[in-house]
Amino acid sequence: MPNVADSLWQHAAERPDAVALRTRDRQLTYRELARRCATFGGTLADAGVTAGDRVLLVAPTVPEFAVAYLGTQLIGAIAITMNTMATVPEIGYVLDDSGAQVAIAWHDAQVATRRAATERQLTFRSLAPGESPETAKPVSAPTPRHRADTAALLYTSGTTGQPKGVELTVGNLIDAARIFAEQFALGPGERFGTGLPLFHIFGQAVCLLPSLHAGGSLSMLAPFAPRAMIDLIRYHRLTVVAGVPTMWNAMLHNNDGYGPEHFDSLRLAASGGAALPSDVLHAFSRRFGCTILEGYGLTETTAVGTFNSAREQRTGSVGTVLPGVSLEIRDLDGHALPADTVGEIFLHGPNIMKGYWHRPDATTDTLADGWLKTGDLGRTDADGYLYIVDRAKDLIIRGGYNVYPAEVENVLYQHPDIIEVAVIGVPDDHYGEEVAAVVATTPGVYLEPTQLRAWAKQRLSAYKVPHRFAFVDHLPKGATGKILKRALDWDSLNHASGHEVR
C-alpha cells in the first residue's frame, strides 16, 4: 500500500548523502530531509493528527514547505496548501470548509493564519528556517494508504462562487511524479530548479515530487526574481528549470551580458500555466541554449495532461497526451469532434481528481464517467498535438465573430516594446463586445495606440484587432506569475489611460 513519501524514504535508505533540496545558501541531504519529515510527522501525531485528518500549510518555496508537506503525507494526513498572501477570511473559509485540525504557516507569513486558527481554537504552528523539532518521536515508516485515499486538497480560485477543494489522491500524486520524471528524463543526481510556488499544483506535481521520485535535487527560489533565477541556474548548474511564460519573459529582459555558453548545464525548461508566446519560446531557447517545452494541465488533473517532447515539439502546441491520459475535443452536446475542429477539451486518466471536497453537484457537473470537462477550448491536429485556443469563458464574440484572446495576445507579444499584455472583451453598444488590450511596455517607451493598431492589423484579421487600449506599468498576476484577467477593471483602466482607435 503506497504513500506519497515512499520515494523520499527509499532514497534516504539507498542514497542518504545525496542532496535533496537546495536554496541559495542551504542544502538538505535525503537523510536529513527524511529525518526532519519523520520528526515533523511525529509532531503532528502528538497534536492528535491521524490518517485522513486535514492539515493546512501556508508557506513559500522553502525546504520547510517540503518538510511539513511530506511530514503530513508520512502519517497519512491530507495536506491543504494555500497562498502565503491569503487573508484571514480566505484562510478561515478553507479551515471551515475542509474541517482542518491543524494550521501551519511560515514565520514571515503567519499573522493571518494564526488569527484564523485562533478564532477557531485550532492548533497553530509556526515554521522557521532550519527548524526541526526534536521533542517529538519520529515516524518510523510511511503510513500505508490506498491509491484512492485523498492526499491533498487544493482550493480553486473561486472566480465563480466560493472556492472548491480539489481532492487529489495518493495515486494522483504518485502517478504525476512518475510521469513527469519520465517526461523530463530525470535521474539520480539531476539538478532541478524553480521559483514557482510549491503551494500550487505546478510546484508540487511538476517540480517537487518528480525531483524526489527520481532521486535528484530541487533548487528553490522564493520569491521569484529574474536575476536571482539566472544566478541560481548558473551557480547550482541546474539541468532542468520550470516556470510560467511571465518568468521566461522577465528573465529575457534581465539577461544582459549572458549567452548560451553561460548556461551549459541547462538542457530543458518546462513551461505551463498559460499560453507561451512563440517569440518568447524561441528567444529563450536561443539566449539560454536549452529546449523549452510547453505543457497543459489543471489542478483537477494533478497538472498532468499533455506535454511536448524534446524529440519533436510543434510551435504553438502544448504537445500530445502524457502516458495513461486520454483526450477528446467535444461540441456543446458532448459529441467528439474530428481533428482541426475547435471544441471543449475533455481529459481522462489516473491523473483526474477524485472530486470537489463535499461538493457532489459541482463534481457531477465537471466529471462524467471519469472524463473531466476542462472549460478550455482547443483543437488537435492529425497527429494528436493539442492547440489551446482559449478559456471558454474568455471567448470574445464581436459582432457574431469569435475572437480568441490568446491568439491576439500571441501576436501582440511579437512587438518588441510589449512586455506584458492581456486581451479582454468589453461591452459595446454596436458589436455586443469589443476587443480591448491592456498593455505593459518596456519602461520609458510610449506606444501610440493608432500606430499599434496599424501594426497589429498587418498580422491579424480586422475583427480580431483591438480597438481599445489601456497602458499600465504591469499587469496583476497570481501566485504562479499567471496574469489575472479577472482582476482587470476596464472602467478604471479606461478612465486612467484608455484609448479607443477606430
C-alpha positions as CSV (number, residue, x, y, z in Angstrom):
1,M,0.0,0.0,0.0
2,P,1.6,3.3,-1.1
3,N,2.4,6.6,0.4
4,V,3.3,9.8,-1.3
5,A,6.5,10.0,0.7
6,D,7.7,6.5,-0.4
7,S,10.3,7.8,-2.8
8,L,11.8,10.0,-0.1
9,W,12.1,7.1,2.2
10,Q,13.6,4.9,-0.4
11,H,16.3,7.4,-1.5
12,A,17.1,8.2,2.2
13,A,17.9,4.5,2.7
14,E,19.8,3.9,-0.6
15,R,21.5,7.3,-1.2
16,P,21.4,9.1,2.2
17,D,24.2,11.6,1.4
18,A,22.8,12.7,-2.0
19,V,21.4,16.3,-1.9
20,A,17.6,16.5,-2.0
21,L,16.9,20.2,-1.6
22,R,18.9,23.4,-2.1
23,T,18.5,27.1,-1.7
24,R,21.0,29.8,-2.5
25,D,22.7,29.2,0.9
26,R,21.4,25.9,2.3
27,Q,21.0,22.3,1.4
28,L,19.5,19.1,2.8
29,T,20.5,15.6,2.0
30,Y,18.0,12.8,1.7
31,R,19.0,11.5,5.1
32,E,18.4,14.9,6.7
33,L,15.2,15.6,4.8
34,A,13.7,12.2,5.8
35,R,14.7,12.7,9.4
36,R,13.1,16.2,9.6
37,C,10.0,14.9,7.8
38,A,9.7,12.0,10.2
39,T,10.1,14.3,13.2
40,F,7.5,16.7,11.8
41,G,5.1,13.8,11.3
42,G,5.7,12.8,14.9
43,T,4.9,16.4,16.0
44,L,1.6,16.3,14.1
45,A,0.8,12.9,15.6
46,D,1.5,14.3,19.1
47,A,-1.1,17.0,18.3
48,G,-3.7,14.3,17.6
49,V,-3.5,14.3,13.8
50,T,-4.2,10.9,12.3
51,A,-4.7,9.4,8.8
52,G,-7.3,11.3,6.8
53,D,-7.2,14.4,9.0
54,R,-6.6,17.8,7.3
55,V,-3.5,19.9,7.9
56,L,-3.4,23.5,6.5
57,L,0.0,24.6,5.2
58,V,0.8,28.2,4.3
59,A,4.4,28.5,3.2
60,P,6.6,29.7,0.3
61,T,9.1,27.8,-1.8
62,V,11.5,26.9,1.0
63,P,12.8,23.5,2.3
64,E,10.5,23.7,5.3
65,F,7.5,23.5,3.0
66,A,8.7,20.1,1.8
67,V,9.3,19.1,5.4
68,A,5.8,20.0,6.5
69,Y,4.1,18.7,3.3
70,L,5.9,15.3,3.3
71,G,5.7,15.0,7.1
72,T,1.9,15.3,6.7
73,Q,1.9,12.7,4.0
74,L,4.1,10.3,6.1
75,I,1.3,10.0,8.7
76,G,-1.5,9.7,6.1
77,A,-3.0,13.1,6.7
78,I,-4.3,15.4,4.0
79,A,-2.2,18.5,3.1
80,I,-4.1,21.7,2.3
81,T,-1.7,24.2,0.7
82,M,-2.5,27.9,0.4
83,N,-1.0,31.1,-0.9
84,T,1.2,33.0,1.5
85,M,-0.7,36.2,0.7
86,A,-4.1,34.7,1.7
87,T,-6.2,36.9,4.0
88,V,-7.9,35.9,7.3
89,P,-11.3,35.5,5.7
90,E,-9.8,33.4,2.9
91,I,-7.9,31.1,5.3
92,G,-10.9,31.0,7.6
93,Y,-13.2,29.8,4.8
94,V,-10.8,27.0,3.9
95,L,-10.4,26.0,7.5
96,D,-14.2,25.8,7.9
97,D,-14.8,24.1,4.6
98,S,-12.1,21.5,5.0
99,G,-12.6,20.8,8.7
100,A,-8.8,21.2,9.2
101,Q,-7.4,20.1,12.6
102,V,-4.1,22.0,12.4
103,A,-2.8,25.2,10.7
104,I,0.9,25.7,9.9
105,A,2.4,28.9,8.5
106,W,5.8,30.2,7.5
107,H,7.1,32.6,10.2
108,D,7.1,35.6,7.8
109,A,3.5,34.9,6.6
110,Q,1.9,33.7,9.8
111,V,-0.2,36.6,11.0
112,A,-3.4,35.8,9.0
113,T,-3.1,32.0,9.5
114,R,-2.5,32.3,13.3
115,R,-5.5,34.7,13.7
116,A,-7.8,32.5,11.6
117,A,-6.8,29.4,13.5
118,T,-7.0,31.1,16.9
119,E,-10.6,32.3,16.1
120,R,-11.5,28.6,15.6
121,Q,-9.5,27.3,18.6
122,L,-7.4,25.2,16.3
123,T,-3.8,24.1,16.9
124,F,-1.4,26.5,15.2
125,R,2.3,26.0,14.4
126,S,4.9,28.5,13.0
127,L,7.6,27.3,10.7
128,A,11.1,29.0,10.9
129,P,14.2,28.4,8.7
130,G,16.1,25.3,9.7
131,E,13.6,24.4,12.4
132,S,13.5,20.7,13.3
133,P,11.5,19.8,16.4
134,E,13.5,17.2,18.3
135,T,11.0,16.6,21.1
136,A,8.6,14.5,19.1
137,K,9.1,10.8,18.4
138,P,10.0,10.4,14.7
139,V,7.7,8.4,12.5
140,S,9.3,5.1,11.8
141,A,7.9,4.4,8.3
142,P,5.3,5.9,5.9
143,T,1.7,5.1,6.8
144,P,0.3,2.7,4.3
145,R,-2.6,4.2,2.3
146,H,-4.9,3.2,-0.6
147,R,-4.3,4.8,-4.0
148,A,-7.9,6.3,-3.9
149,D,-7.3,8.0,-0.5
150,T,-7.2,11.8,-0.6
151,A,-3.7,13.1,-0.1
152,A,-4.1,16.8,-0.9
153,L,-6.8,19.5,-1.1
154,L,-6.0,22.5,-3.3
155,Y,-8.7,25.1,-3.4
156,T,-9.6,26.6,-6.8
157,S,-9.5,30.4,-7.2
158,G,-13.3,30.7,-6.9
159,T,-13.8,33.0,-10.0
160,T,-17.4,31.8,-9.9
161,G,-18.8,31.4,-6.4
162,Q,-16.9,30.1,-3.4
163,P,-13.6,28.3,-3.9
164,K,-13.8,24.5,-4.1
165,G,-11.3,22.0,-2.7
166,V,-9.9,19.8,-5.4
167,E,-9.3,16.3,-3.9
168,L,-6.1,14.8,-5.2
169,T,-5.4,11.2,-4.3
170,V,-2.3,9.3,-3.3
171,G,-2.4,7.6,-6.7
172,N,-2.8,11.0,-8.5
173,L,0.3,12.4,-6.9
174,I,2.4,9.3,-7.2
175,D,1.5,8.9,-10.9
176,A,2.1,12.6,-11.6
177,A,5.6,12.3,-10.0
178,R,6.4,9.2,-12.1
179,I,5.0,10.7,-15.4
180,F,6.9,14.0,-15.2
181,A,10.1,12.3,-14.0
182,E,9.9,10.1,-17.2
183,Q,8.8,13.0,-19.4
184,F,11.8,15.1,-18.3
185,A,14.2,12.1,-18.3
186,L,15.1,12.8,-14.7
187,G,17.6,10.6,-13.0
188,P,19.6,10.4,-9.7
189,G,21.8,13.5,-9.4
190,E,19.5,15.6,-11.6
191,R,19.6,19.3,-10.6
192,F,16.0,20.7,-11.0
193,G,15.2,24.3,-10.1
194,T,12.2,26.6,-9.8
195,G,10.9,29.8,-8.5
196,L,7.3,28.6,-8.7
197,P,5.2,28.5,-5.5
198,L,5.1,25.0,-4.0
199,F,1.6,25.6,-2.7
200,H,0.4,25.5,-6.3
201,I,-0.1,22.2,-8.1
202,F,2.6,23.1,-10.7
203,G,5.2,23.3,-7.9
204,Q,4.1,20.1,-6.2
205,A,3.3,17.8,-9.1
206,V,5.8,19.0,-11.7
207,C,8.8,20.1,-9.6
208,L,9.0,18.8,-6.0
209,L,7.5,15.3,-6.3
210,P,9.1,14.3,-9.6
211,S,12.6,15.5,-8.4
212,L,12.3,13.4,-5.3
213,H,10.9,10.5,-7.2
214,A,14.0,10.5,-9.5
215,G,16.4,10.9,-6.6
216,G,17.6,14.3,-7.8
217,S,17.9,17.7,-6.1
218,L,15.5,20.6,-6.3
219,S,16.8,24.1,-6.0
220,M,14.3,26.5,-4.6
221,L,13.9,30.3,-5.1
222,A,11.5,32.4,-3.1
223,P,10.3,34.9,-4.1
224,F,11.0,34.6,-7.9
225,A,13.2,37.4,-9.3
226,P,14.6,37.1,-12.8
227,R,18.2,37.9,-12.0
228,A,18.2,35.7,-8.9
229,M,16.8,32.8,-11.1
230,I,19.5,33.3,-13.6
231,D,22.1,33.2,-10.9
232,L,20.6,30.1,-9.4
233,I,20.8,28.3,-12.8
234,R,24.5,29.3,-13.1
235,Y,25.7,28.7,-9.5
236,H,23.8,25.4,-9.0
237,R,24.4,24.3,-12.5
238,L,20.8,23.4,-13.0
239,T,19.9,20.9,-15.7
240,V,16.1,21.5,-15.7
241,V,14.0,24.5,-14.7
242,A,10.3,25.0,-14.5
243,G,8.2,28.2,-14.8
244,V,5.5,30.1,-16.5
245,P,5.7,32.5,-19.5
246,T,5.9,35.7,-17.5
247,M,9.0,34.3,-15.8
248,W,10.8,33.4,-19.1
249,N,9.9,36.8,-20.4
250,A,11.3,38.6,-17.3
251,M,14.5,36.5,-17.5
252,L,14.9,37.5,-21.1
253,H,14.7,41.2,-20.2
254,N,17.3,40.7,-17.4
255,N,19.9,38.7,-19.1
256,D,22.3,41.4,-20.3
257,G,25.8,40.1,-20.8
258,Y,24.9,36.4,-20.7
259,G,24.7,33.9,-23.6
260,P,24.2,30.2,-24.1
261,E,27.8,29.5,-23.0
262,H,27.0,30.6,-19.5
263,F,24.2,28.0,-19.1
264,D,26.0,24.9,-20.5
265,S,24.5,22.6,-17.8
266,L,20.9,23.6,-18.7
267,R,19.1,21.2,-21.1
268,L,15.4,21.8,-20.5
269,A,12.9,24.4,-19.4
270,A,9.3,23.2,-18.7
271,S,6.6,25.8,-19.2
272,G,2.9,25.8,-18.2
273,G,0.2,27.7,-16.5
274,A,-0.6,30.0,-19.5
275,A,0.0,30.2,-23.2
276,L,3.6,30.6,-24.2
277,P,4.1,33.2,-27.0
278,S,6.2,31.7,-29.8
279,D,8.6,34.6,-29.8
280,V,9.3,34.2,-26.1
281,L,9.8,30.4,-26.7
282,H,12.4,30.9,-29.5
283,A,14.2,33.9,-27.8
284,F,14.6,32.0,-24.6
285,S,15.9,28.9,-26.3
286,R,18.5,31.0,-28.2
287,R,19.6,33.0,-25.2
288,F,19.8,30.2,-22.7
289,G,20.8,27.5,-25.1
290,C,18.2,25.0,-23.9
291,T,15.0,23.4,-25.1
292,I,11.8,25.0,-23.7
293,L,8.8,22.7,-23.8
294,E,5.2,23.7,-23.1
295,G,2.6,21.5,-21.5
296,Y,-1.0,21.7,-20.4
297,G,-2.7,20.6,-17.2
298,L,-5.0,21.7,-14.4
299,T,-5.2,21.4,-10.7
300,E,-8.1,18.9,-11.3
301,T,-5.7,16.8,-13.5
302,T,-2.8,17.0,-11.0
303,A,-1.1,19.2,-13.6
304,V,-0.9,16.2,-16.0
305,G,-2.4,16.4,-19.4
306,T,-0.3,17.0,-22.5
307,F,3.4,17.9,-23.0
308,N,5.7,18.4,-25.9
309,S,8.6,16.0,-26.3
310,A,12.2,17.1,-26.8
311,R,12.3,14.7,-29.7
312,E,9.5,16.6,-31.6
313,Q,7.8,19.7,-30.5
314,R,5.4,21.9,-32.5
315,T,5.3,25.6,-32.1
316,G,2.0,26.8,-30.7
317,S,1.1,23.3,-29.4
318,V,1.1,22.1,-25.8
319,G,2.0,18.6,-27.1
320,T,0.4,15.2,-27.1
321,V,-1.2,13.3,-24.2
322,L,1.1,12.1,-21.4
323,P,1.1,8.3,-20.7
324,G,-2.2,6.9,-19.5
325,V,-4.1,10.1,-20.4
326,S,-6.9,10.2,-23.0
327,L,-8.2,13.4,-24.6
328,E,-11.3,14.3,-26.6
329,I,-12.4,17.6,-28.2
330,R,-16.2,17.8,-27.8
331,D,-19.0,20.0,-29.1
332,L,-21.7,21.7,-26.9
333,D,-23.7,18.5,-27.0
334,G,-20.8,16.4,-25.7
335,H,-20.1,14.7,-29.1
336,A,-16.4,14.0,-30.0
337,L,-15.1,16.3,-32.8
338,P,-12.6,15.4,-35.6
339,A,-9.1,16.9,-35.9
340,D,-8.7,20.6,-36.6
341,T,-12.1,21.4,-35.2
342,V,-12.4,23.7,-32.1
343,G,-14.3,22.5,-29.1
344,E,-14.1,21.9,-25.4
345,I,-11.2,19.8,-24.1
346,F,-12.1,16.7,-22.0
347,L,-9.4,14.6,-20.2
348,H,-9.5,11.1,-18.7
349,G,-6.9,9.1,-16.8
350,P,-5.3,8.2,-13.5
351,N,-4.4,11.9,-13.0
352,I,-8.1,13.0,-12.7
353,M,-9.1,14.3,-9.3
354,K,-11.3,12.3,-7.0
355,G,-13.8,15.2,-7.0
356,Y,-14.5,18.5,-5.2
357,W,-14.5,18.3,-1.4
358,H,-18.1,17.9,-0.1
359,R,-19.4,19.3,-3.5
360,P,-21.3,16.4,-5.1
361,D,-23.2,18.7,-7.5
362,A,-20.0,20.5,-8.7
363,T,-18.3,17.2,-9.1
364,T,-21.1,15.8,-11.2
365,D,-21.1,19.0,-13.4
366,T,-17.4,18.6,-14.0
367,L,-16.9,14.8,-14.1
368,A,-18.8,12.3,-16.2
369,D,-17.8,8.7,-16.5
370,G,-14.3,9.7,-15.4
371,W,-13.9,12.4,-18.0
372,L,-13.1,15.9,-16.8
373,K,-14.8,18.9,-18.5
374,T,-11.9,21.4,-18.5
375,G,-13.7,24.5,-19.6
376,D,-10.9,25.1,-22.1
377,L,-11.2,25.4,-25.9
378,G,-8.8,23.7,-28.2
379,R,-8.2,21.5,-31.2
380,T,-5.9,18.7,-32.1
381,D,-4.1,18.1,-35.4
382,A,-4.0,14.9,-37.3
383,D,-1.1,13.6,-35.1
384,G,-2.8,14.3,-31.8
385,Y,-1.0,17.5,-30.9
386,L,-3.2,19.8,-28.9
387,Y,-3.5,23.5,-29.5
388,I,-5.2,25.6,-26.8
389,V,-7.4,28.2,-28.3
390,D,-8.6,29.9,-25.1
391,R,-10.7,29.5,-22.0
392,A,-14.3,29.1,-22.9
393,K,-15.3,31.9,-20.6
394,D,-12.7,34.3,-22.1
395,L,-14.1,33.9,-25.6
396,I,-15.0,37.4,-27.1
397,I,-17.9,37.5,-29.5
398,R,-17.6,40.7,-31.6
399,G,-20.5,41.2,-33.9
400,G,-21.1,37.5,-34.2
401,Y,-17.4,36.7,-34.8
402,N,-15.4,34.6,-32.3
403,V,-12.2,36.2,-31.1
404,Y,-9.8,34.1,-29.0
405,P,-7.8,36.4,-26.8
406,A,-4.8,34.1,-26.6
407,E,-4.4,34.3,-30.4
408,V,-4.4,38.1,-30.3
409,E,-2.0,38.2,-27.3
410,N,0.4,35.9,-29.1
411,V,0.6,38.4,-31.9
412,L,1.0,41.4,-29.7
413,Y,3.8,39.8,-27.8
414,Q,5.8,39.9,-31.1
415,H,6.0,43.7,-30.7
416,P,9.5,44.5,-29.4
417,D,8.3,47.0,-26.9
418,I,5.4,45.0,-25.3
419,I,6.4,43.1,-22.1
420,E,3.0,42.0,-20.9
421,V,-0.5,42.0,-22.5
422,A,-4.0,40.8,-21.7
423,V,-6.8,40.9,-24.2
424,I,-10.3,41.1,-22.9
425,G,-13.8,41.7,-24.1
426,V,-15.6,44.9,-23.1
427,P,-19.2,45.8,-23.6
428,D,-20.1,47.6,-26.8
429,D,-23.4,49.0,-27.9
430,H,-22.9,48.2,-31.6
431,Y,-20.9,44.9,-31.6
432,G,-22.0,43.5,-28.2
433,E,-18.4,43.1,-27.3
434,E,-15.3,45.0,-28.4
435,V,-11.7,43.7,-28.3
436,A,-9.5,45.6,-25.7
437,A,-5.9,45.2,-24.9
438,V,-4.2,46.0,-21.6
439,V,-0.5,46.6,-22.3
440,A,2.7,47.0,-20.3
441,T,5.6,48.3,-22.3
442,T,9.3,48.5,-21.9
443,P,10.0,51.2,-19.2
444,G,10.2,54.6,-20.7
445,V,8.6,53.6,-24.1
446,Y,5.3,55.1,-25.2
447,L,3.3,53.3,-27.8
448,E,0.9,55.4,-29.9
449,P,-2.4,53.4,-30.0
450,T,-3.1,54.2,-33.6
451,Q,0.3,53.0,-34.7
452,L,0.0,49.9,-32.5
453,R,-3.4,49.1,-34.1
454,A,-2.0,49.5,-37.6
455,W,0.9,47.2,-36.7
456,A,-1.5,44.6,-35.4
457,K,-3.7,44.9,-38.4
458,Q,-0.9,43.7,-40.6
459,R,-0.8,40.5,-38.6
460,L,-4.5,39.8,-37.7
461,S,-7.9,39.8,-39.3
462,A,-9.6,43.2,-38.9
463,Y,-12.2,41.9,-36.5
464,K,-9.5,40.5,-34.2
465,V,-7.5,43.7,-33.9
466,P,-8.1,45.6,-30.6
467,H,-9.9,48.9,-30.9
468,R,-9.4,49.8,-27.3
469,F,-6.1,50.1,-25.4
470,A,-5.1,50.7,-21.8
471,F,-1.4,51.1,-20.8
472,V,-0.2,50.1,-17.3
473,D,3.2,49.6,-15.6
474,H,2.5,45.9,-15.0
475,L,-0.5,43.5,-15.1
476,P,-1.9,41.8,-12.0
477,K,-0.6,38.2,-11.5
478,G,-1.4,35.2,-9.4
479,A,0.9,33.2,-7.3
480,T,2.5,31.4,-10.3
481,G,3.0,34.6,-12.3
482,K,0.0,33.9,-14.4
483,I,-1.8,37.1,-15.5
484,L,-5.1,37.6,-13.7
485,K,-7.6,38.9,-16.2
486,R,-10.4,38.8,-13.6
487,A,-8.6,41.5,-11.6
488,L,-8.7,43.9,-14.6
489,D,-11.3,46.6,-14.1
490,W,-11.8,48.1,-17.6
491,D,-13.8,51.1,-16.4
492,S,-11.0,52.1,-14.1
493,L,-8.3,51.4,-16.7
494,N,-10.2,53.2,-19.4
495,H,-10.6,56.2,-17.2
496,A,-6.9,56.3,-16.3
497,S,-5.3,55.6,-19.7
498,G,-7.8,54.2,-22.1
499,H,-7.7,54.9,-25.8
500,E,-10.3,54.0,-28.5
501,V,-9.0,53.7,-32.0
502,R,-11.3,53.3,-35.0
